[in-house]
């Protein structure tokens, strides 16, 4: 049953890779206007999941010291990963070196999705509510990311159909990560315990190094304040999810 829940949740995440289809119907200027709010919501949801869901579950399961060490190891790993496989995503394709960036972006995205699958699997093994909350966090992050990835590929010269296809193929690595995570965590107890703080460290790193800096680029004070409000809304939403499952 847990495996089925993991597979379904991961397929939902994979389907989000098709968010780029919005470029076919929505005007680019409209997407540009809402992009900052999608990024802000993503940052808030990731931070909320890390500190309201993953941290308490991990500390209860393995203790505060283990969580702190694994969290720091995860944060350091994602720092290194960003340097090695271009984890950092460009949220404004017009200002990326798209021709050289496009293929590296696909590689980085595949690694990213694989790790998302591992995290989703570990979260569902810990508890179904935690798995659902973590899936929500991953989906929230994937929407602005996939829109930007699609834009990068199109600006690099891909047709819209090819950009969608490549993005979807890259997303399928999440399913591989989920299956490996499920069988590894089921067979080795410490794997599940480690992956929860690993997820928290990754979510905090992505939010603080990738997403929040994008929000700081907004020069319009009104939009900046609105984006901050959406960031807080993302945290509040994850708190509401926590209260819902505790009720």
C-alpha positions as a Python dict, from the first residue, in 0.01 Angstrom:
ca = {
    (1, 'X'): (0, 0, 0),
    (2, 'X'): (278, 242, 94),
    (3, 'X'): (458, 164, -232),
    (4, 'X'): (144, 248, -430),
    (5, 'X'): (110, 580, -245),
    (6, 'X'): (473, 659, -318),
    (7, 'X'): (436, 579, -688),
    (8, 'X'): (115, 785, -722),
    (9, 'X'): (269, 1085, -542),
    (10, 'X'): (582, 1065, -756),
    (11, 'X'): (380, 1044, -1079),
    (12, 'X'): (194, 1359, -970),
    (13, 'X'): (530, 1531, -933),
    (14, 'X'): (636, 1402, -1277),
    (15, 'X'): (315, 1541, -1429),
    (16, 'X'): (409, 1887, -1302),
    (17, 'X'): (694, 1882, -1555),
    (18, 'X'): (423, 1952, -1812),
    (19, 'X'): (353, 2288, -1647),
    (20, 'X'): (547, 2441, -1934),
    (21, 'X'): (240, 2384, -2148),
    (22, 'X'): (116, 2708, -1991),
    (23, 'X'): (345, 2885, -2238),
    (24, 'X'): (115, 2764, -2515),
    (25, 'X'): (-190, 2950, -2381),
    (26, 'X'): (-72, 3214, -2135),
    (27, 'X'): (95, 3530, -2257),
    (28, 'X'): (466, 3550, -2165),
    (29, 'X'): (409, 3888, -1998),
    (30, 'X'): (145, 3733, -1773),
    (31, 'X'): (381, 3452, -1674),
    (32, 'X'): (653, 3708, -1603),
    (33, 'X'): (417, 3898, -1372),
    (34, 'X'): (317, 3594, -1167),
    (35, 'X'): (659, 3424, -1162),
    (36, 'X'): (777, 3608, -851),
    (37, 'X'): (467, 3500, -660),
    (38, 'X'): (511, 3136, -763),
    (39, 'X'): (873, 3152, -645),
    (40, 'X'): (767, 3316, -317),
    (41, 'X'): (501, 3051, -254),
    (42, 'X'): (752, 2777, -332),
    (43, 'X'): (1006, 2920, -86),
    (44, 'X'): (747, 2946, 191),
    (45, 'X'): (614, 2595, 137),
    (46, 'X'): (963, 2442, 134),
    (47, 'X'): (1062, 2622, 453),
    (48, 'X'): (732, 2530, 615),
    (49, 'X'): (769, 2162, 530),
    (50, 'X'): (1130, 2155, 650),
    (51, 'X'): (1065, 2312, 990),
    (52, 'X'): (703, 2218, 1063),
    (53, 'X'): (693, 1861, 928),
    (54, 'X'): (1034, 1708, 859),
    (55, 'X'): (1220, 1851, 1160),
    (56, 'X'): (974, 1736, 1431),
    (57, 'X'): (932, 1392, 1272),
    (58, 'X'): (1307, 1342, 1241),
    (59, 'X'): (1390, 1466, 1591),
    (60, 'X'): (1122, 1241, 1739),
    (61, 'X'): (1255, 943, 1544),
    (62, 'X'): (1632, 990, 1577),
    (63, 'X'): (1705, 1274, 1820),
    (64, 'X'): (1811, 1637, 1783),
    (65, 'X'): (2184, 1571, 1747),
    (66, 'X'): (2138, 1323, 1463),
    (67, 'X'): (1902, 1565, 1291),
    (68, 'X'): (2150, 1853, 1322),
    (69, 'X'): (2441, 1651, 1182),
    (70, 'X'): (2238, 1504, 896),
    (71, 'X'): (2084, 1845, 819),
    (72, 'X'): (2428, 2007, 796),
    (73, 'X'): (2556, 1721, 582),
    (74, 'X'): (2258, 1765, 349),
    (75, 'X'): (2301, 2143, 327),
    (76, 'X'): (2669, 2094, 241),
    (77, 'X'): (2584, 1826, -15),
    (78, 'X'): (2338, 2052, -196),
    (79, 'X'): (2596, 2332, -192),
    (80, 'X'): (2845, 2099, -362),
    (81, 'X'): (2580, 1962, -599),
    (82, 'X'): (2494, 2311, -720),
    (83, 'X'): (2857, 2364, -816),
    (84, 'X'): (2892, 2027, -991),
    (85, 'X'): (2572, 1980, -1191),
    (86, 'X'): (2423, 2327, -1218),
    (87, 'X'): (2150, 2269, -960),
    (88, 'X'): (2076, 2640, -941),
    (89, 'X'): (1789, 2719, -1175),
    (90, 'X'): (1763, 3036, -1376),
    (91, 'X'): (1421, 3195, -1324),
    (92, 'X'): (1459, 3444, -1610),
    (93, 'X'): (1552, 3254, -1928),
    (94, 'X'): (1625, 3577, -2120),
    (95, 'X'): (1924, 3637, -1895),
    (96, 'X'): (2067, 3284, -1897),
    (97, 'X'): (2341, 3153, -2123),
    (98, 'X'): (2073, 2932, -2267),
    (99, 'X'): (2261, 2745, -2538),
    (100, 'X'): (2520, 2607, -2298),
    (101, 'X'): (2285, 2603, -2002),
    (102, 'X'): (2001, 2403, -2156),
    (103, 'X'): (2163, 2058, -2152),
    (104, 'X'): (2328, 2110, -1814),
    (105, 'X'): (1990, 2222, -1687),
    (106, 'X'): (1839, 1891, -1799),
    (107, 'X'): (2114, 1695, -1623),
    (108, 'X'): (2076, 1900, -1306),
    (109, 'X'): (1699, 1862, -1321),
    (110, 'X'): (1726, 1483, -1356),
    (111, 'X'): (1948, 1464, -1046),
    (112, 'X'): (1711, 1700, -865),
    (113, 'X'): (1408, 1486, -954),
    (114, 'X'): (1585, 1165, -852),
    (115, 'X'): (1652, 1310, -507),
    (116, 'X'): (1291, 1433, -487),
    (117, 'X'): (1184, 1073, -542),
    (118, 'X'): (1410, 951, -260),
    (119, 'X'): (1267, 1217, -28),
    (120, 'X'): (905, 1137, -114),
    (121, 'X'): (964, 766, -51),
    (122, 'X'): (1128, 826, 287),
    (123, 'X'): (850, 1064, 391),
    (124, 'X'): (572, 816, 312),
    (125, 'X'): (757, 538, 493),
    (126, 'X'): (774, 760, 802),
    (127, 'X'): (401, 844, 781),
    (128, 'X'): (136, 909, 518),
    (129, 'X'): (64, 1266, 641),
    (130, 'X'): (435, 1349, 620),
    (131, 'X'): (448, 1199, 271),
    (132, 'X'): (153, 1409, 156),
    (133, 'X'): (299, 1728, 307),
    (134, 'X'): (636, 1665, 144),
    (135, 'X'): (474, 1589, -192),
    (136, 'X'): (290, 1923, -169),
    (137, 'X'): (621, 2098, -99),
    (138, 'X'): (790, 1929, -395),
    (139, 'X'): (500, 2013, -629),
    (140, 'X'): (500, 2378, -513),
    (141, 'X'): (869, 2403, -597),
    (142, 'X'): (838, 2215, -924),
    (143, 'X'): (581, 2453, -1080),
    (144, 'X'): (799, 2769, -1105),
    (145, 'X'): (1106, 2555, -1169),
    (146, 'X'): (951, 2366, -1458),
    (147, 'X'): (817, 2688, -1611),
    (148, 'X'): (1167, 2834, -1604),
    (149, 'X'): (1322, 2510, -1735),
    (150, 'X'): (1075, 2509, -2024),
    (151, 'X'): (1159, 2870, -2100),
    (152, 'X'): (1532, 2794, -2101),
    (153, 'X'): (1487, 2508, -2348),
    (154, 'X'): (1267, 2715, -2580),
    (155, 'X'): (1510, 3007, -2578),
    (156, 'X'): (1790, 2760, -2647),
    (157, 'X'): (1621, 2662, -2972),
    (158, 'X'): (1408, 2363, -2873),
    (159, 'X'): (1058, 2346, -3019),
    (160, 'X'): (787, 2372, -2753),
    (161, 'X'): (694, 2007, -2812),
    (162, 'X'): (1055, 1892, -2767),
    (163, 'X'): (1098, 2112, -2460),
    (164, 'X'): (794, 1948, -2299),
    (165, 'X'): (914, 1599, -2395),
    (166, 'X'): (1267, 1651, -2260),
    (167, 'X'): (1133, 1804, -1938),
    (168, 'X'): (900, 1508, -1887),
    (169, 'X'): (1173, 1251, -1956),
    (170, 'X'): (1396, 1430, -1707),
    (171, 'X'): (1118, 1419, -1448),
    (172, 'X'): (1090, 1039, -1470),
    (173, 'X'): (1414, 1008, -1275),
    (174, 'X'): (1196, 1091, -971),
    (175, 'X'): (1021, 757, -1014),
    (176, 'X'): (1356, 576, -1014),
    (177, 'X'): (1454, 767, -700),
    (178, 'X'): (1125, 679, -531),
    (179, 'X'): (1159, 307, -600),
    (180, 'X'): (1522, 295, -490),
    (181, 'X'): (1436, 500, -181),
    (182, 'X'): (1148, 270, -90),
    (183, 'X'): (1347, -53, -113),
    (184, 'X'): (1659, 97, 48),
    (185, 'X'): (1466, 250, 338),
    (186, 'X'): (1257, -65, 385),
    (187, 'X'): (1566, -284, 399),
    (188, 'X'): (1802, -58, 596),
    (189, 'X'): (1649, 125, 894),
    (190, 'X'): (1897, 415, 910),
    (191, 'X'): (1832, 513, 545),
    (192, 'X'): (1480, 637, 624),
    (193, 'X'): (1603, 812, 938),
    (194, 'X'): (1876, 991, 740),
    (195, 'X'): (1658, 1092, 445),
    (196, 'X'): (1420, 1302, 656),
    (197, 'X'): (1684, 1554, 778),
    (198, 'X'): (1846, 1520, 433),
    (199, 'X'): (1519, 1643, 283),
    (200, 'X'): (1497, 1927, 535),
    (201, 'X'): (1851, 2040, 457),
    (202, 'X'): (1785, 2027, 84),
    (203, 'X'): (1459, 2221, 111),
    (204, 'X'): (1619, 2493, 325),
    (205, 'X'): (1916, 2517, 88),
    (206, 'X'): (1695, 2549, -221),
    (207, 'X'): (1470, 2806, -54),
    (208, 'X'): (1754, 3017, 84),
    (209, 'X'): (2009, 2999, -200),
    (210, 'X'): (1789, 2960, -507),
    (211, 'X'): (1446, 3109, -440),
    (212, 'X'): (1485, 3389, -183),
    (213, 'X'): (1765, 3558, -387),
    (214, 'X'): (1519, 3573, -678),
    (215, 'X'): (1274, 3760, -454),
    (216, 'X'): (1544, 4012, -361),
    (217, 'X'): (1580, 4104, -730),
    (218, 'X'): (1231, 4256, -731),
    (219, 'X'): (1281, 4634, -733),
    (220, 'X'): (913, 4732, -717),
    (221, 'X'): (837, 4782, -346),
    (222, 'X'): (469, 4693, -382),
    (223, 'X'): (546, 4365, -559),
    (224, 'X'): (824, 4288, -311),
    (225, 'X'): (587, 4327, -16),
    (226, 'X'): (320, 4122, -194),
    (227, 'X'): (576, 3848, -265),
    (228, 'X'): (678, 3845, 102),
    (229, 'X'): (312, 3807, 196),
    (230, 'X'): (286, 3509, -41),
    (231, 'X'): (602, 3363, 117),
    (232, 'X'): (433, 3383, 458),
    (233, 'X'): (118, 3236, 306),
    (234, 'X'): (322, 2933, 194),
    (235, 'X'): (444, 2879, 551),
    (236, 'X'): (93, 2928, 688),
    (237, 'X'): (-44, 2676, 439),
    (238, 'X'): (201, 2410, 555),
    (239, 'X'): (107, 2484, 915),
    (240, 'X'): (-258, 2439, 822),
    (241, 'X'): (-170, 2104, 663),
    (242, 'X'): (1, 2003, 989),
    (243, 'X'): (-305, 2100, 1195),
    (244, 'X'): (-534, 1916, 955),
    (245, 'X'): (-351, 1585, 998),
    (246, 'X'): (-319, 1630, 1375),
    (247, 'X'): (-693, 1696, 1417),
}
